[in-house]
Amino acid sequence: QVQLVESGGGLVQAGGSLRLSCAASPSFSINVMGWYRQPPGKQRELVAVIISGGSTRYADSVKGRFTISRDNANLHLQMNSLKPEDTAVYYCYALRFGSPSWGQGTQVTVSS
């Protein structure tokens, strides 16, 4: 099990930027890390993942606007050109030895 602690959520106007961070402990042997989000009244959905080795995948809705990165124990999500539809609780995810772990979530609210 990996302990994941997110930070960086908040309220921002449409067109603005936010940077989410997630601290993982322990951080070694984590094969996949990523961000998911759950908009109000909707199911949780993939935002972006980064695989050991550095390859990344993005949801079509965020391509060109969001960038996922990782530096050892920390995962980041740079979110630019935010839209009201990006409003959601954002969750950090890690896969280690085949077992998934989730953070507690951080709220991102984009006002129009």
C-alpha positions in Angstrom: 0.0 0.0 0.0 1.2 3.5 -0.9 0.2 6.6 1.1 -0.7 9.4 -1.3 -1.3 13.0 -0.2 -2.6 15.5 -2.7 -2.2 19.3 -2.6 -2.8 22.3 -4.8 -6.5 22.3 -5.5 -8.7 25.4 -5.2 -10.9 27.9 -7.0 -9.8 29.4 -10.3 -11.5 31.4 -13.1 -11.9 29.9 -16.5 -8.7 30.2 -18.5 -6.6 30.1 -15.4 -4.0 27.5 -14.2 -3.5 25.3 -11.2 -0.8 22.8 -10.3 -1.7 19.7 -8.4 0.9 17.7 -6.5 0.9 14.2 -4.9 3.5 12.9 -2.5 3.9 9.2 -2.4 5.3 7.1 0.4 7.0 4.7 -0.2 7.9 5.8 -3.7 10.1 3.0 -4.9 8.8 0.2 -7.2 5.7 2.3 -8.2 5.1 1.3 -11.9 2.2 3.6 -12.7 1.1 6.9 -11.2 -1.8 9.0 -12.4 -4.6 11.4 -11.9 -8.3 10.7 -12.0 -11.2 13.0 -11.4 -14.8 12.8 -10.4 -17.1 15.6 -11.6 -20.2 16.3 -9.6 -22.8 13.6 -10.2 -20.5 11.7 -12.5 -18.2 8.6 -12.4 -14.5 8.8 -11.7 -12.5 9.2 -15.0 -9.0 9.0 -16.0 -7.2 12.3 -16.6 -3.6 11.3 -17.2 -1.1 8.6 -16.3 2.7 8.3 -16.4 4.4 4.9 -16.6 7.8 4.1 -15.2 10.1 4.9 -18.1 8.3 8.2 -18.6 5.6 7.5 -21.2 2.3 9.4 -20.6 -1.3 9.0 -21.6 -4.0 11.7 -21.4 -7.8 11.9 -21.7 -8.8 13.5 -25.0 -10.6 16.3 -23.0 -7.3 17.5 -21.4 -4.7 16.9 -24.2 -2.7 20.1 -24.9 -3.9 21.7 -21.7 -2.7 19.4 -18.9 0.8 18.0 -18.3 1.6 15.2 -16.0 5.1 14.8 -14.5 6.9 12.8 -11.8 10.1 13.3 -9.9 10.7 10.2 -7.8 8.3 10.5 -4.9 6.2 13.4 -6.2 3.6 13.4 -9.0 2.4 16.7 -10.5 -0.4 17.8 -12.8 0.0 21.2 -14.4 -3.4 22.4 -15.6 -3.7 25.3 -18.0 -6.6 26.9 -19.8 -9.0 25.5 -17.3 -12.6 25.2 -18.2 -15.7 25.0 -16.0 -16.1 21.3 -17.1 -12.8 20.6 -15.4 -14.5 21.1 -12.0 -14.1 17.9 -10.1 -12.4 16.2 -7.2 -9.0 15.1 -8.4 -7.5 11.9 -7.1 -3.9 10.7 -7.2 -3.4 7.0 -8.1 -0.4 4.7 -7.8 0.1 1.1 -8.8 2.8 -0.8 -6.9 3.4 -4.6 -7.1 0.0 -4.8 -8.8 -1.9 -3.1 -5.9 -3.7 0.2 -6.5 -3.7 3.0 -4.0 -5.7 6.3 -4.0 -5.3 9.6 -2.3 -8.0 11.4 -0.4 -8.8 13.8 -3.3 -8.5 17.5 -3.8 -11.2 19.8 -5.0 -10.7 21.8 -8.2 -13.4 24.4 -9.0 -13.4 26.4 -12.2 -15.7 29.4 -12.4 -17.1 30.8 -15.6 
